[in-house]
Amino acid sequence: MAKLLIIEDSKTLCMVFDELLNKYTNFDFDIAMTYEEARIFLSQTRYEFAVADMNLPDANNGEIIALLNKHNVAPIVFTAIFDESFREGFETARIVDYVLKERFENIIYVVEKLKQLEANKEKFVLVVDDSALYASFLKQNFLLHHFKVISASNGKEALEKLELHPEIDLVITDYHMPVMDGLEFVREIRKKRSRKDLSIIVLTSDTNSYTTSRFLKDGANDYITKPFSRDEFYARIYQNMETVGLFESMRSEFNEDIIELLSEVTEFKSSETSSHVKRMSEYTYILSKLLGMFEEEAKMLSRMSVLHDIGKVTIADNVLCKPGKLTQEEFEHMKLHTTNGKKLLERAFNSDPKVSKVAQEIAMHHHEKWDGSGYPLGLKGEDIPIHARVVCLVDVFDALVNKRVYKDSWTLDDTLSYIEENAGKHFDPKIVKLFLLNIGCFINIVNKYEDEESKATYCKVSNY
């Protein structure tokens, strides 16, 4: 089983990697949160793969890359900071890839890449170039991504290698070579191997469109013009190899998984009950339907509601988990979870801008109040997004009827009295009316999660 080392100082990202790697891969992996922890792991275990943050608490200038290279490991760099000097260094560094921490989808890109690298160990590449120096350069770039590489110095020798190694999946060949040039070589290959059976990429410094069109017409799958960057090189290779197609097949499932996982991370960080987000999801679905939302919108709001407190991952533990009343300074810090939550979700769910917008609105505005006395913007009445108004009510309801680190649970009568008294102050009065008319539905949800194995009883929805 392949050994993998994750080096990341964010507890949240560590939890995400742990979840996705266990679910989607067979890697035997370790997680280090500091340079020193990584050093100890590397001294005790041989790793084939690594994912590393360049900026660690005890080594914030990329020292971890040199440490990994010293142990003959080329990492995927997963970083929040990127500049042009790093891009230039990437061309020569022993780094598999660099990925920015700019959106949640990039986490799964890293998982995809790891799966790709593992699959590459069974992929054979034939490098054909009469320049020993250039052939060595190409070979090293393929080896960096764990491909098996076979070399030949001209077309005739390469045809012989293809006969000996039918398992070759990709040929990358120069154009100008002695004995047999690249164009003739491509024609000879296609007499025996189809495009579906073998991919051919031609390297050429000739920018003449007639030359490139001849190659494509006579059997090449693609061409790369010299000089080229490593980014372009690998992009073309993977496009033509058609290796692990994990990303597209996992994308829709990942969106659901990442929502659930992020909500679990929020619970873990804020010490709330494990069923809080499950109740939130069910509360918001029922209330959305009562308000007349179509099924698709109600389901979307139900899914997004569980991320309302995602910003709490940025709040200090001594404030978030304080078993008592917060000071004014602590409360101001706590209020930041709304704006921070919006920032965390700004680049999430990019494939669906509407979903992204709703998620951000909920995280940002679920503490606004109908009378304008809430935070962070002091929005009033219907200026508060409807989705946030729904989440606001059910979040307060759930917080009151359940025990929290800072309070005991309230009785149902006290809870409902508080909600009724605050209609038109804290809460949208229309939503409160619907909620109270159908309180049995919401009580059933509370009772349901007192025992995870019990089933919710049927409740009739009342309208007015």
NUSEGU-760503 format. One record per residue (C-alpha): residue in three letters; residue number from 1; x, y, z. Coordinates in steps of 0.5 Angstrom, whole numbers, plus 500, padded with zeros to 3 digits. Example, Ala and Ser with C-alpha at 12.3 -4.5 7.8 and 13.67 -1.06 7.14 Angstrom:
! NUSEGU-760503
- resn resi x y z
- ALA 1 525 491 516
- SER 2 527 498 514
! end
This chain:
! NUSEGU-760503
- resn resi x y z
- MET 1 500 500 500
- ALA 2 503 507 498
- LYS 3 505 511 504
- LEU 4 503 519 504
- LEU 5 505 524 508
- ILE 6 500 530 509
- ILE 7 504 536 512
- GLU 8 498 542 514
- ASP 9 498 546 520
- SER 10 490 547 519
- LYS 11 486 543 524
- THR 12 480 544 519
- LEU 13 484 542 513
- CYS 14 487 536 516
- MET 15 480 533 518
- VAL 16 478 534 511
- PHE 17 484 531 508
- ASP 18 483 525 513
- GLU 19 476 524 511
- LEU 20 477 524 504
- LEU 21 483 520 504
- ASN 22 479 515 508
- LYS 23 473 515 503
- TYR 24 476 515 496
- THR 25 483 512 497
- ASN 26 487 506 499
- PHE 27 493 511 502
- ASP 28 496 509 508
- PHE 29 498 516 511
- ASP 30 500 520 516
- ILE 31 499 527 518
- ALA 32 504 532 521
- MET 33 502 539 523
- THR 34 509 542 524
- TYR 35 516 542 520
- GLU 36 519 538 527
- GLU 37 513 533 526
- ALA 38 514 532 519
- ARG 39 522 531 520
- ILE 40 520 526 525
- PHE 41 516 522 521
- LEU 42 521 522 515
- SER 43 526 519 519
- GLN 44 522 513 521
- THR 45 518 512 515
- ARG 46 519 512 507
- TYR 47 514 516 504
- GLU 48 512 516 496
- PHE 49 508 522 496
- ALA 50 507 528 500
- VAL 51 502 534 500
- ALA 52 505 540 504
- ASP 53 504 547 506
- MET 54 510 551 505
- ASN 55 508 556 511
- LEU 56 508 552 517
- PRO 57 509 555 524
- ASP 58 516 553 525
- ALA 59 518 554 518
- ASN 60 515 559 514
- ASN 61 519 560 508
- GLY 62 518 553 504
- GLU 63 524 549 508
- ILE 64 519 543 508
- ILE 65 520 542 501
- ALA 66 528 542 502
- LEU 67 526 537 507
- LEU 68 522 532 503
- ASN 69 527 533 497
- LYS 70 532 530 502
- HIS 71 528 524 503
- ASN 72 527 523 496
- VAL 73 520 525 496
- ALA 74 517 530 491
- PRO 75 511 534 494
- ILE 76 504 537 492
- VAL 77 505 544 495
- PHE 78 498 546 498
- THR 79 499 553 499
- ALA 80 495 560 500
- ILE 81 501 564 498
- PHE 82 503 564 491
- ASP 83 508 569 487
- GLU 84 512 570 481
- SER 85 518 568 484
- PHE 86 515 561 486
- ARG 87 512 560 479
- GLU 88 519 561 476
- GLY 89 522 556 481
- PHE 90 517 551 480
- GLU 91 520 550 473
- THR 92 526 547 476
- ALA 93 524 544 483
- ARG 94 522 537 485
- ILE 95 515 539 486
- VAL 96 510 535 483
- ASP 97 504 541 483
- TYR 98 502 547 486
- VAL 99 495 548 488
- LEU 100 492 554 492
- LYS 101 488 554 498
- GLU 102 483 559 494
- ARG 103 477 554 494
- PHE 104 474 548 497
- GLU 105 474 544 490
- ASN 106 482 545 490
- ILE 107 482 540 496
- ILE 108 479 534 492
- TYR 109 484 536 486
- VAL 110 489 534 491
- VAL 111 486 528 492
- GLU 112 485 527 485
- LYS 113 492 528 483
- LEU 114 495 523 489
- LYS 115 490 518 486
- GLN 116 493 520 479
- LEU 117 500 519 481
- GLU 118 499 512 484
- ALA 119 496 510 478
- ASN 120 502 513 474
- LYS 121 506 507 477
- GLU 122 503 502 472
- LYS 123 503 507 466
- PHE 124 509 506 461
- VAL 125 511 512 457
- LEU 126 516 512 451
- VAL 127 521 518 450
- VAL 128 524 519 443
- ASP 129 529 524 442
- ASP 130 536 524 439
- SER 131 539 529 444
- ALA 132 541 526 450
- LEU 133 540 532 454
- TYR 134 533 533 452
- ALA 135 531 526 453
- SER 136 534 526 460
- PHE 137 530 532 462
- LEU 138 523 529 459
- LYS 139 525 523 463
- GLN 140 526 526 469
- ASN 141 519 530 469
- PHE 142 516 524 467
- LEU 143 519 520 473
- LEU 144 517 526 478
- HIS 145 510 524 477
- HIS 146 512 516 478
- PHE 147 511 514 470
- LYS 148 515 508 468
- VAL 149 520 511 462
- ILE 150 523 508 456
- SER 151 527 512 452
- ALA 152 530 511 444
- SER 153 534 516 440
- ASN 154 531 516 434
- GLY 155 524 513 430
- LYS 156 527 506 428
- GLU 157 529 505 435
- ALA 158 523 507 438
- LEU 159 519 502 433
- GLU 160 523 496 436
- LYS 161 522 499 443
- LEU 162 514 499 442
- GLU 163 514 492 439
- LEU 164 518 489 446
- HIS 165 513 493 450
- PRO 166 506 493 448
- GLU 167 504 496 455
- ILE 168 507 503 453
- ASP 169 501 508 453
- LEU 170 504 514 451
- VAL 171 509 516 446
- ILE 172 512 523 446
- THR 173 517 524 440
- ASP 174 521 530 437
- TYR 175 520 532 430
- HIS 176 527 533 427
- MET 177 531 526 428
- PRO 178 536 522 424
- VAL 179 535 515 421
- MET 180 527 516 422
- ASP 181 524 523 423
- GLY 182 518 524 428
- LEU 183 513 525 422
- GLU 184 515 518 419
- PHE 185 515 515 426
- VAL 186 508 517 427
- ARG 187 506 514 420
- GLU 188 509 508 422
- ILE 189 506 507 429
- ARG 190 499 508 426
- LYS 191 500 502 422
- LYS 192 499 498 428
- ARG 193 496 502 434
- SER 194 490 506 433
- ARG 195 489 513 437
- LYS 196 485 510 442
- ASP 197 490 505 443
- LEU 198 496 509 444
- SER 199 497 517 445
- ILE 200 502 520 441
- ILE 201 505 527 443
- VAL 202 510 531 438
- LEU 203 515 536 440
- THR 204 517 541 435
- SER 205 520 548 435
- ASP 206 517 549 428
- THR 207 511 554 429
- ASN 208 509 553 422
- SER 209 501 551 422
- TYR 210 502 546 416
- THR 211 507 542 419
- THR 212 503 541 426
- SER 213 497 540 421
- ARG 214 501 534 418
- PHE 215 502 531 424
- LEU 216 495 531 427
- LYS 217 493 529 420
- ASP 218 498 523 420
- GLY 219 496 520 427
- ALA 220 499 525 432
- ASN 221 494 526 438
- ASP 222 497 533 440
- TYR 223 503 537 439
- ILE 224 507 541 444
- THR 225 511 547 441
- LYS 226 518 548 444
- PRO 227 520 552 449
- PHE 228 514 550 454
- SER 229 513 551 461
- ARG 230 512 545 466
- ASP 231 505 547 467
- GLU 232 503 546 460
- PHE 233 507 540 459
- TYR 234 503 536 465
- ALA 235 497 539 462
- ARG 236 498 536 455
- ILE 237 500 529 458
- TYR 238 494 528 463
- GLN 239 489 530 457
- ASN 240 492 525 452
- MET 241 493 520 457
- GLU 242 486 520 460
- THR 243 488 517 466
- VAL 244 484 517 473
- GLY 245 478 520 471
- LEU 246 476 521 479
- PHE 247 475 529 479
- GLU 248 468 529 475
- SER 249 465 523 477
- MET 250 467 525 484
- ARG 251 465 532 484
- SER 252 457 532 485
- GLU 253 458 527 491
- PHE 254 464 531 493
- ASN 255 459 537 494
- GLU 256 455 533 498
- ASP 257 460 530 502
- ILE 258 464 537 503
- ILE 259 458 540 506
- GLU 260 457 535 511
- LEU 261 464 535 513
- LEU 262 465 542 514
- SER 263 458 542 518
- GLU 264 462 537 522
- VAL 265 468 541 523
- THR 266 464 547 525
- GLU 267 460 542 531
- PHE 268 467 539 533
- LYS 269 470 546 533
- SER 270 464 549 537
- SER 271 463 543 542
- GLU 272 455 543 539
- THR 273 451 536 539
- SER 274 453 532 534
- SER 275 446 532 531
- HIS 276 445 540 531
- VAL 277 446 540 524
- LYS 278 442 534 522
- ARG 279 436 538 526
- MET 280 438 545 522
- SER 281 437 541 516
- GLU 282 430 538 517
- TYR 283 428 545 521
- THR 284 429 549 515
- TYR 285 426 544 510
- ILE 286 420 544 513
- LEU 287 420 552 514
- SER 288 422 553 507
- LYS 289 416 549 504
- LEU 290 411 552 509
- LEU 291 413 559 506
- GLY 292 412 556 499
- MET 293 418 555 496
- PHE 294 419 550 491
- GLU 295 422 543 492
- GLU 296 429 545 489
- GLU 297 430 551 493
- ALA 298 427 548 500
- LYS 299 432 542 499
- MET 300 438 547 497
- LEU 301 436 551 503
- SER 302 436 545 507
- ARG 303 443 543 505
- MET 304 446 550 506
- SER 305 443 551 513
- VAL 306 448 547 516
- LEU 307 454 551 514
- HIS 308 451 557 517
- ASP 309 456 557 523
- ILE 310 462 555 519
- GLY 311 466 562 521
- LYS 312 466 559 528
- VAL 313 472 555 525
- THR 314 476 562 525
- ILE 315 474 564 533
- ALA 316 479 563 538
- ASP 317 477 556 543
- ASN 318 477 560 549
- VAL 319 472 565 547
- LEU 320 468 559 543
- CYS 321 468 554 548
- LYS 322 467 559 554
- PRO 323 462 556 559
- GLY 324 459 563 561
- LYS 325 457 570 559
- LEU 326 462 573 554
- THR 327 466 580 555
- GLN 328 464 585 551
- GLU 329 471 584 547
- GLU 330 470 577 547
- PHE 331 463 578 544
- GLU 332 466 583 538
- HIS 333 471 577 537
- MET 334 465 572 536
- LYS 335 461 576 532
- LEU 336 466 576 527
- HIS 337 464 569 525
- THR 338 459 571 520
- THR 339 463 576 516
- ASN 340 469 570 516
- GLY 341 464 565 514
- LYS 342 462 569 508
- LYS 343 469 569 506
- LEU 344 470 562 507
- LEU 345 464 560 503
- GLU 346 466 566 497
- ARG 347 469 561 493
- ALA 348 465 555 494
- PHE 349 460 551 490
- ASN 350 463 555 484
- SER 351 459 551 479
- ASP 352 453 554 482
- PRO 353 453 561 483
- LYS 354 446 561 486
- VAL 355 448 556 491
- SER 356 454 560 493
- LYS 357 450 566 494
- VAL 358 445 563 499
- ALA 359 451 559 503
- GLN 360 454 566 503
- GLU 361 448 570 505
- ILE 362 446 565 511
- ALA 363 453 565 514
- MET 364 453 573 514
- HIS 365 446 574 516
- HIS 366 443 569 520
- HIS 367 444 574 526
- GLU 368 441 580 523
- LYS 369 434 582 527
- TRP 370 428 584 524
- ASP 371 428 591 528
- GLY 372 435 592 525
- SER 373 439 591 532
- GLY 374 443 585 530
- TYR 375 449 584 526
- PRO 376 454 584 522
- LEU 377 450 590 518
- GLY 378 444 591 522
- LEU 379 440 590 516
- LYS 380 432 591 518
- GLY 381 426 587 516
- GLU 382 426 584 509
- ASP 383 432 587 507
- ILE 384 435 581 511
- PRO 385 435 575 506
- ILE 386 429 571 506
- HIS 387 434 564 507
- ALA 388 438 568 513
- ARG 389 431 569 516
- VAL 390 429 562 516
- VAL 391 436 560 519
- CYS 392 436 565 524
- LEU 393 429 563 527
- VAL 394 430 555 527
- ASP 395 438 556 530
- VAL 396 435 560 536
- PHE 397 430 555 537
- ASP 398 435 549 537
- ALA 399 440 553 541
- LEU 400 434 554 547
- VAL 401 431 547 547
- ASN 402 438 544 547
- LYS 403 444 544 552
- ARG 404 450 548 550
- VAL 405 457 549 553
- TYR 406 454 556 556
- LYS 407 447 554 558
- ASP 408 442 549 560
- SER 409 436 547 556
- TRP 410 430 551 556
- THR 411 423 548 557
- LEU 412 419 548 551
- ASP 413 414 553 554
- ASP 414 419 558 555
- THR 415 422 557 548
- LEU 416 416 558 545
- SER 417 414 564 549
- TYR 418 421 567 547
- ILE 419 420 566 540
- GLU 420 413 569 540
- GLU 421 415 575 544
- ASN 422 420 577 539
- ALA 423 416 576 533
- GLY 424 417 583 530
- LYS 425 423 584 534
- HIS 426 428 579 533
- PHE 427 424 575 528
- ASP 428 420 575 522
- PRO 429 413 575 524
- LYS 430 410 571 518
- ILE 431 415 566 519
- VAL 432 414 566 527
- LYS 433 407 565 525
- LEU 434 408 559 521
- PHE 435 413 556 526
- LEU 436 408 556 532
- LEU 437 402 554 527
- ASN 438 406 547 526
- ILE 439 410 547 532
- GLY 440 409 539 532
- CYS 441 413 538 526
- PHE 442 419 541 529
- ILE 443 418 538 536
- ASN 444 418 531 532
- ILE 445 425 533 530
- VAL 446 428 535 537
- ASN 447 425 528 539
- LYS 448 428 524 533
- TYR 449 435 526 535
- GLU 450 434 524 542
- ASP 451 435 517 540
- GLU 452 438 517 533
- GLU 453 435 510 531
- SER 454 428 513 533
- LYS 455 424 515 527
- ALA 456 420 522 526
- THR 457 413 521 527
- TYR 458 408 524 521
- CYS 459 406 531 522
- LYS 460 401 535 518
- VAL 461 403 541 516
- SER 462 398 547 517
- ASN 463 398 554 513
- TYR 464 394 560 514
! end
